[in-house]
Amino acid sequence: MVRTLYTYPENFRAFKALIAAQYSGAKVTVDSSFVFGETNKSDAFLKKFPLGKVPAFESTDGKCIFESNAIAWAVANEQLRGKTPMDQAQVVSWMNFADNEILPASCTWVFPCLGIMQFNKGNTERAKEDIKKALAALNSHLLSRTYLVGERISLADITVCCTLLHLYQYVLEPSFRKPYQNANRWFTTMVNQPQVKSVIGEFKLCDKMAQFDNKKFAEVQSKLKQGGGDKKESKKEAKKEQPKEKKEKESSPPAAAPAPAPKPKDPLDALPAGNFNLDDFKRFYSNNDEDKSVPYFWEKFDKDHYSIWYCEYKYADELSKVFMTCNLIGGMFQRVDKLRKNAFASMCVFGEDKANNISGIWVWRGQELAFPLCDDWTVDYESYDWKKLDPTSEETKKLVDQYFKWIGEDNKGRKFNQGKIFK
């Protein structure tokens, strides 16, 4: 039975399923007509996969699966999944290890080096420490083992290996990876397996750690933003041609095109701007350690035209896995994207699996709660308790310091786990 995988080229998440298929013998075909940003936004695709994310998988009988680990599990065989319930549980635990302990730190460290996202020194240093912890755990586990679960390759090995690809390719230079000889041995064993090489090709380990380059970042971002350039040019040319046509057909002028709908206005734009340059602070925060950026915030902050708010998620008892809690923050950030121009936030997860919660500090233009001002912003905010803070109080300064630096404990004594910045 042939199954179809939708993905863009060189997607390490899709590699999991393709490698699993090489081992299991499952027939998986990558849709060669797939164009990222077009196909996955089409009505036909969104009917099958409402989130529009890839990789996405469709069987010949029309069953659809999203999320890369689930797809890999679907095309695997018993050997890859684990023959006993205990083996399967161990496989799943390593798949979760890859998603929770490696992937967030890998993206934070590697993506700025590729020009995909802005560099933040503090975040990068924390990501390096997180990767060291993950590699140390992996190294210790592999001290007396060839593979992660059992005596043969499983989905555990495939998933962790694919998640480590960017790290070993771009930033884990010899001196950095030297302490993790067992992990290095296992990784090189994996990438040289015929079934793996048939998917990822020849793999070259990093010689020199990649670094963030402002020029490269500007070039990559410029290319990403130029997707509509040709369309704009064609519209300009069309406008230039219109007068000629009008002269030829003066007796029957073309019907006027309906005026485009006005873009929705940001309600915060109507408020006085004050003298706090929020964009300037965001850049400073991204490019400097928090020991410098927090004092810079207080030096520039305009308490008359901006306000500071503390929020805490109301339903902590419903939260379980930390990565799922983090997804709540990411979803909220996406839904209030239009607020970015006039707001900044640091949202943090405190605690661990089955005992965690979200709280954060928000800064925006104006003195009132911003979310009710726009229907697009109201989806998530009622799930949080909101408190306006006094910018002159020592308590507020301590909270800003804690949340901007991602340190300490929340008001229930739970230790900081992960954070996300809205800027």
C-alpha positions as CSV (number, residue, x, y, z in Angstrom):
1,M,0.0,0.0,0.0
2,V,1.5,3.4,-1.1
3,R,1.2,6.3,1.4
4,T,1.8,10.0,0.6
5,L,4.0,12.2,2.6
6,Y,3.7,16.0,2.2
7,T,6.8,18.0,3.1
8,Y,9.4,20.5,1.9
9,P,12.9,19.3,1.0
10,E,15.4,18.6,3.8
11,N,12.9,18.6,6.5
12,F,14.5,16.6,9.4
13,R,11.0,16.0,10.9
14,A,10.0,14.2,7.7
15,F,13.3,12.2,7.7
16,K,11.9,10.2,10.7
17,A,9.1,8.7,8.7
18,L,11.2,8.2,5.6
19,I,13.9,6.4,7.5
20,A,11.4,4.3,9.4
21,A,9.9,3.3,6.0
22,Q,13.3,2.2,4.8
23,Y,13.6,-0.2,7.7
24,S,10.0,-1.4,7.7
25,G,9.6,-1.7,4.0
26,A,6.6,0.5,3.9
27,K,6.0,2.3,0.6
28,V,6.0,6.0,1.3
29,T,6.0,8.5,-1.6
30,V,6.8,12.2,-1.1
31,D,4.4,14.4,-3.0
32,S,6.7,16.0,-5.6
33,S,4.1,18.7,-6.5
34,F,4.0,20.0,-2.9
35,V,5.0,23.7,-2.6
36,F,5.4,25.0,0.9
37,G,3.4,28.1,1.6
38,E,1.0,27.3,-1.3
39,T,-0.1,23.7,-1.2
40,N,-0.5,23.6,2.6
41,K,-2.6,26.8,2.4
42,S,-5.0,25.4,-0.2
43,D,-8.6,24.5,0.7
44,A,-8.1,20.9,-0.3
45,F,-5.0,20.5,2.0
46,L,-6.7,22.3,4.9
47,K,-9.7,20.0,4.7
48,K,-7.4,17.1,5.4
49,F,-5.0,18.9,7.7
50,P,-6.7,22.0,9.3
51,L,-3.4,23.3,10.9
52,G,-1.7,23.4,7.5
53,K,1.6,22.0,9.0
54,V,4.0,19.6,7.5
55,P,5.1,16.8,7.5
56,A,1.6,15.5,6.9
57,F,0.7,11.9,5.9
58,E,-2.2,10.4,3.9
59,S,-2.9,6.7,3.4
60,T,-4.4,5.2,0.3
61,D,-7.8,4.8,2.0
62,G,-7.8,8.6,2.9
63,K,-6.8,8.4,6.6
64,C,-4.7,11.4,7.5
65,I,-2.0,11.8,10.2
66,F,-0.2,15.0,11.4
67,E,2.9,15.3,13.7
68,S,6.1,13.7,12.6
69,N,6.4,11.2,15.5
70,A,2.9,9.9,14.8
71,I,3.7,9.5,11.1
72,A,6.9,7.6,11.8
73,W,5.0,5.3,14.2
74,A,2.4,4.6,11.5
75,V,4.9,3.5,8.9
76,A,7.2,1.6,11.3
77,N,7.1,-2.1,12.1
78,E,7.1,-4.1,15.4
79,Q,10.9,-4.0,15.6
80,L,11.0,-0.2,15.4
81,R,8.1,0.4,17.8
82,G,9.2,-2.2,20.3
83,K,8.0,-5.7,20.8
84,T,6.7,-5.5,24.3
85,P,4.7,-2.7,26.1
86,M,7.8,-1.9,28.2
87,D,10.0,-1.6,25.0
88,Q,7.3,0.6,23.4
89,A,7.2,2.8,26.5
90,Q,11.0,3.3,26.4
91,V,10.8,4.1,22.7
92,V,8.2,6.7,23.3
93,S,10.2,8.2,26.2
94,W,13.2,8.8,23.9
95,M,10.9,10.3,21.2
96,N,9.6,12.7,23.9
97,F,13.2,13.3,25.0
98,A,14.1,14.5,21.5
99,D,11.1,16.8,21.3
100,N,11.4,18.3,24.8
101,E,15.1,18.2,25.8
102,I,16.9,18.6,22.4
103,L,14.6,20.3,19.8
104,P,13.8,23.6,21.6
105,A,17.4,24.3,22.5
106,S,18.6,23.2,19.0
107,C,16.3,25.7,17.3
108,T,17.3,28.5,19.6
109,W,21.0,27.9,18.9
110,V,21.0,26.9,15.3
111,F,18.3,28.9,13.6
112,P,20.0,32.3,14.2
113,C,23.2,30.9,12.7
114,L,21.1,30.0,9.5
115,G,19.5,33.5,9.4
116,I,16.1,32.1,10.2
117,M,15.5,34.0,13.4
118,Q,17.1,36.8,15.4
119,F,20.0,36.2,17.7
120,N,19.7,36.5,21.5
121,K,22.9,36.0,23.4
122,G,21.2,35.0,26.7
123,N,18.9,32.5,25.0
124,T,21.8,31.0,23.0
125,E,23.9,30.5,26.1
126,R,21.1,28.8,27.9
127,A,20.4,26.6,24.8
128,K,24.1,25.5,24.8
129,E,23.8,24.5,28.5
130,D,20.6,22.6,27.7
131,I,22.3,20.8,24.9
132,K,25.2,19.9,27.1
133,K,22.7,18.4,29.6
134,A,20.9,16.4,26.9
135,L,24.2,15.1,25.4
136,A,25.4,14.1,28.9
137,A,22.3,12.1,29.5
138,L,22.5,10.5,26.1
139,N,26.3,9.8,26.6
140,S,25.7,8.2,30.0
141,H,22.9,6.0,28.7
142,L,25.0,4.8,25.8
143,L,28.0,3.9,27.9
144,S,27.1,0.2,27.8
145,R,24.7,0.2,25.0
146,T,24.9,0.2,21.2
147,Y,21.4,1.6,20.7
148,L,18.9,3.4,22.8
149,V,16.3,0.6,23.4
150,G,17.3,-3.1,23.0
151,E,19.9,-4.5,20.7
152,R,18.6,-3.2,17.4
153,I,17.7,0.2,15.9
154,S,14.3,1.5,16.9
155,L,12.2,4.6,16.5
156,A,14.0,5.9,19.5
157,D,17.3,6.0,17.6
158,I,15.8,7.3,14.5
159,T,13.9,10.2,16.2
160,V,16.8,11.3,18.4
161,C,19.3,11.1,15.5
162,C,17.1,13.2,13.2
163,T,16.6,15.8,16.0
164,L,20.4,16.0,16.5
165,L,21.2,16.5,12.7
166,H,21.3,20.3,12.7
167,L,23.4,20.4,15.9
168,Y,26.0,18.0,14.6
169,Q,26.0,19.6,11.2
170,Y,26.3,23.3,12.2
171,V,27.5,23.9,15.8
172,L,28.9,20.8,17.6
173,E,32.5,21.4,16.6
174,P,35.1,18.9,17.8
175,S,36.0,20.6,21.0
176,F,32.3,21.0,22.0
177,R,31.4,17.4,21.3
178,K,34.6,15.8,22.6
179,P,33.2,15.0,26.1
180,Y,30.4,13.0,24.6
181,Q,32.3,10.1,23.0
182,N,29.5,7.5,23.5
183,A,26.9,9.8,22.0
184,N,29.3,10.7,19.1
185,R,29.9,7.0,18.4
186,W,26.2,6.2,18.4
187,F,25.4,9.2,16.1
188,T,28.1,8.4,13.5
189,T,26.9,4.8,13.6
190,M,23.3,6.0,12.8
191,V,24.1,8.4,10.0
192,N,26.2,5.8,8.3
193,Q,23.5,3.1,8.2
194,P,22.4,2.4,4.6
195,Q,18.8,3.0,5.4
196,V,19.6,6.4,7.0
197,K,22.0,7.5,4.2
198,S,19.4,6.7,1.6
199,V,17.3,9.5,3.1
200,I,19.7,12.1,4.4
201,G,22.7,11.4,2.1
202,E,26.3,11.7,3.1
203,F,26.6,13.5,6.4
204,K,29.6,15.7,7.4
205,L,30.2,16.5,11.0
206,C,30.7,20.1,12.0
207,D,34.4,21.4,11.8
208,K,33.8,24.9,13.1
209,M,30.9,26.2,15.1
210,A,28.5,28.4,13.0
211,Q,28.0,31.9,14.3
212,F,25.2,34.5,13.9
213,D,25.9,36.9,11.1
214,N,23.8,40.1,10.9
215,K,24.4,40.4,7.2
216,K,23.3,36.9,6.5
217,F,20.2,37.4,8.7
218,A,19.2,40.5,6.8
219,E,19.7,38.7,3.5
220,V,17.6,35.7,4.5
221,Q,14.8,37.8,6.0
222,S,14.8,39.9,2.8
223,K,14.4,36.9,0.6
224,L,11.6,35.6,2.9
225,K,9.8,39.0,2.5
226,Q,10.2,39.2,-1.2
227,G,7.6,36.5,-2.0
228,G,5.1,39.1,-3.2
229,G,7.6,41.3,-5.1
230,D,6.7,40.1,-8.6
231,K,3.0,40.5,-7.8
232,K,3.5,44.1,-6.9
233,E,5.5,44.8,-10.0
234,S,2.9,43.2,-12.2
235,K,0.2,45.4,-10.6
236,K,2.3,48.5,-11.3
237,E,2.6,47.5,-14.9
238,A,-1.1,46.8,-15.2
239,K,-1.8,50.3,-13.8
240,K,0.5,51.9,-16.4
241,E,-1.3,50.1,-19.3
242,Q,-4.7,51.2,-18.2
243,P,-4.6,54.8,-19.6
244,K,-3.9,53.4,-23.1
245,E,-6.9,51.1,-23.0
246,K,-9.0,54.0,-21.8
247,K,-8.1,56.1,-24.8
248,E,-9.0,53.3,-27.2
249,K,-12.4,52.8,-25.6
250,E,-13.4,56.3,-24.4
251,S,-17.0,55.6,-25.3
252,S,-17.3,52.7,-22.8
253,P,-15.0,53.2,-19.8
254,P,-14.3,50.1,-17.8
255,A,-16.3,49.6,-14.5
256,A,-14.4,50.9,-11.5
257,A,-13.0,48.1,-9.4
258,P,-14.3,47.9,-5.8
259,A,-12.1,49.7,-3.3
260,P,-10.0,47.2,-1.3
261,A,-11.1,46.7,2.3
262,P,-9.2,48.8,4.7
263,K,-6.6,47.0,6.8
264,P,-7.8,46.5,10.4
265,K,-6.2,49.2,12.6
266,D,-4.3,48.5,15.7
267,P,-6.3,50.2,18.5
268,L,-3.1,50.9,20.4
269,D,-1.8,53.0,17.5
270,A,-4.4,55.7,18.4
271,L,-2.9,56.2,21.9
272,P,-0.1,58.7,22.5
273,A,3.3,57.3,21.7
274,G,5.3,58.8,24.5
275,N,9.0,58.6,24.5
276,F,9.6,54.9,25.0
277,N,10.9,53.4,21.8
278,L,9.7,49.8,22.1
279,D,11.4,48.6,18.9
280,D,14.7,49.9,20.2
281,F,14.3,48.0,23.5
282,K,13.3,44.8,21.6
283,R,16.5,45.0,19.6
284,F,18.6,45.7,22.7
285,Y,17.0,42.8,24.6
286,S,17.7,40.5,21.6
287,N,21.4,41.4,21.3
288,N,22.5,41.8,24.9
289,D,22.6,39.9,28.1
290,E,19.7,40.5,30.5
291,D,22.2,42.1,33.0
292,K,22.3,45.0,30.5
293,S,18.9,44.8,28.9
294,V,16.9,45.0,32.2
295,P,18.5,48.2,33.4
296,Y,18.1,49.5,29.8
297,F,14.4,48.8,30.0
298,W,14.0,50.8,33.2
299,E,16.2,53.6,31.8
300,K,13.9,54.0,28.8
301,F,10.5,53.0,30.1
302,D,7.8,55.6,29.9
303,K,5.3,54.9,32.8
304,D,2.9,57.6,31.6
305,H,2.3,56.1,28.2
306,Y,3.0,52.3,28.8
307,S,1.9,49.9,31.4
308,I,3.3,46.6,32.9
309,W,1.0,43.6,33.6
310,Y,1.4,40.3,35.3
311,C,-0.6,37.3,34.2
312,E,-1.1,33.8,35.5
313,Y,-2.9,30.9,33.9
314,K,-6.1,30.0,35.8
315,Y,-6.3,26.3,35.1
316,A,-3.0,24.9,36.3
317,D,-4.7,21.6,37.4
318,E,-5.5,20.9,33.8
319,L,-1.8,21.1,32.6
320,S,0.3,18.0,32.3
321,K,3.3,17.8,30.0
322,V,5.6,20.8,29.9
323,F,5.9,20.8,26.1
324,M,2.1,20.9,25.8
325,T,2.0,23.9,28.3
326,C,4.6,25.6,26.1
327,N,2.4,25.0,23.1
328,L,-0.4,27.0,24.8
329,I,2.0,30.0,25.0
330,G,3.0,29.6,21.3
331,G,-0.7,29.4,20.3
332,M,-1.5,32.6,22.2
333,F,1.4,34.5,20.6
334,Q,0.2,33.5,17.2
335,R,-3.3,34.6,17.8
336,V,-2.3,38.1,19.1
337,D,0.4,38.6,16.5
338,K,-1.1,42.0,15.5
339,L,-0.3,43.2,19.0
340,R,3.5,42.8,18.5
341,K,4.0,46.3,17.2
342,N,3.0,47.8,20.5
343,A,3.7,45.1,23.0
344,F,6.5,43.0,24.5
345,A,6.1,39.9,26.8
346,S,8.1,37.2,28.6
347,M,5.9,34.2,29.3
348,C,7.4,31.4,31.4
349,V,6.5,27.8,32.4
350,F,7.4,27.0,36.0
351,G,7.5,23.4,37.3
352,E,7.7,20.0,35.7
353,D,5.5,17.4,34.0
354,K,2.2,17.1,35.9
355,A,3.0,20.0,38.1
356,N,3.5,23.2,36.1
357,N,1.8,26.5,35.2
358,I,2.3,29.6,33.0
359,S,2.8,33.1,34.2
360,G,4.4,36.2,32.6
361,I,5.1,39.9,32.3
362,W,3.6,42.0,29.5
363,V,4.4,45.6,28.5
364,W,2.2,47.5,26.1
365,R,1.2,51.0,25.0
366,G,-1.6,52.5,27.1
367,Q,-2.9,52.0,30.6
368,E,-5.8,49.6,30.1
369,L,-6.0,45.9,29.5
370,A,-5.2,45.6,25.8
371,F,-6.9,42.4,24.7
372,P,-10.6,43.5,24.8
373,L,-9.7,46.3,22.4
374,C,-9.6,43.9,19.4
375,D,-11.7,40.9,18.7
376,D,-8.7,39.1,17.3
377,W,-6.9,39.3,20.7
378,T,-9.7,38.0,22.9
379,V,-9.3,34.2,22.4
380,D,-6.9,33.4,25.2
381,Y,-6.7,36.3,27.6
382,E,-9.7,35.2,29.7
383,S,-7.9,32.0,30.6
384,Y,-5.5,34.2,32.6
385,D,-5.7,36.4,35.7
386,W,-4.3,39.8,34.9
387,K,-2.8,42.4,37.4
388,K,-1.6,45.8,36.5
389,L,1.7,46.5,38.2
390,D,3.0,49.7,39.7
391,P,6.2,50.5,37.7
392,T,7.7,52.5,40.7
393,S,7.4,49.6,43.2
394,E,10.3,47.3,44.1
395,E,8.0,44.3,43.8
396,T,7.5,45.1,40.1
397,K,11.2,45.6,39.5
398,K,11.9,42.2,41.0
399,L,9.2,40.6,38.8
400,V,10.5,42.2,35.7
401,D,14.0,41.2,36.5
402,Q,12.9,37.6,37.2
403,Y,10.8,37.2,34.1
404,F,13.1,39.0,31.7
405,K,16.0,36.9,32.9
406,W,14.1,33.6,33.1
407,I,15.2,32.7,36.6
408,G,13.8,31.8,40.0
409,E,10.5,30.3,41.1
410,D,6.9,31.3,40.7
411,N,4.5,32.2,43.6
412,K,3.9,28.5,44.2
413,G,7.6,27.6,44.6
414,R,7.9,25.9,41.1
415,K,11.2,26.4,39.5
416,F,11.6,28.0,36.1
417,N,11.5,25.5,33.2
418,Q,11.1,27.2,29.9
419,G,10.2,30.6,28.5
420,K,9.0,32.3,25.3
421,I,9.4,36.0,24.3
422,F,6.8,38.0,22.4
423,K,8.5,40.8,20.5
